[in-house]
Amino acid sequence: MNILVYRAGSNNNVTTQMSVCLAQALAQLGVRTTLVTLGGADWLDGVVQAIRDAQIDYVLAFGSFSADLRTPDGRSIYDSLGCGLIGWDVDHPAYQFKRFTTPIRKRVQICASESHFRFAQTMGCRTAEALMVPGVEAVAEDPLPIEDRPILATVAMSWLGEPQVWWNGAKGTPAYSLIEGVVGRLLADREVDMFAAYQATLADTGLEVNFDENVCNLLSNIGLFVRQYDRFLLGKTLAETDLPCVICGTGWRERLGERPHLTYAESLDFADLGELYGRSRIVLNLNAANGASERAVLAMANGAAVVSDYSPLLQSQFGNENAIRFFDRRNPISVAEAVTTLLTSGEAQAVADQGRALVSQAHLWPHKAACLMETLETIGA
């Protein structure tokens, strides 16, 4: 089996480290692996040449990058080169409509929720499926005990701006009914299942809508609104409680103002978050339903106890083993309640220890590489 892994050109991209780690893990399994850095005017020519020279079976692209590449006659470039594509999405596929519209004969899709798969399939992507959170490179061997950690709670979240009801100008139109219905359902949904909200709105309103790029763009903007809404609500709640917390993300100081219990830190590259998490007792994980929850796994690996908004995948892989606690995004005060309960009950250390143990057992990049190869063997690749 020969696999080519795309590596983002920017060192600040979270998928850059993921690509390098996964490529190394695949190579350690004995898989012939080629890591290609994207960038430059002739990057596509270099990729095509690398696929031909190494007789690549699959190209792996975090974010499904380049899945829409076609030959002049309209075929997938991967079909024409005789290889398949593995798309590992660390965000909701609604943000990448075009990357799911080109039919690829051999396609494997890795996502963070079943909802993401259903959404991708609605966009015409028929694939083999694998459900995985990203891995981590290593687990801290001797992390600080919870009680010795200087930071009580940490949340890393970029400031995305205040949520704006941008669809008000469309009142009286079918688009307004669609948007209002989807937004209302998402704000009331613990899981934030965009696909289910979209389908339920169509059923309730009787709208007949072709699922095309325009609809997908609407849903992408709705997804961004919900992310802004959740972050703004969480930030406001942290400001109004007395819970000591480090907020890592440029822009929050200007929005929330100086608060005696809040410490503001600049945005950090993903590669630098592990050290911060290693000094934190509790790490808050936000947007678990939307993204891949890589921060939750990284926090566990560094010995912190994780309190997250709800994710079915995190629940199945960590929640059933008492290695994570959840708050209800619809009621952000539950964040402070969950953190306080963990610390006052004395359970934080046990949750942190179990999380780190599970990451060590099944969530290092070699584990993810092995699961990927098992998926490929199952489909007869």
PyMOL commands that set and color helices and strands:
alter all, ss='L'
color gray80, all
select helices_A, chain A and resi 14-28+43-54+77-81+93-100+114-122+146-148+168-170+174-187+194-205+213-240+252-256+270-277+294-301+312-317+319-321+333-345+348-362+365-378
alter helices_A, ss='H'
color red, helices_A
select strands_A, chain A and resi 2-7+32-37+58-62+84-88+107-111+128-131+151-156+245-248+262-265+280-285+305-309+325-327
alter strands_A, ss='S'
color yellow, strands_A
deselect
rebuild
show_as cartoon
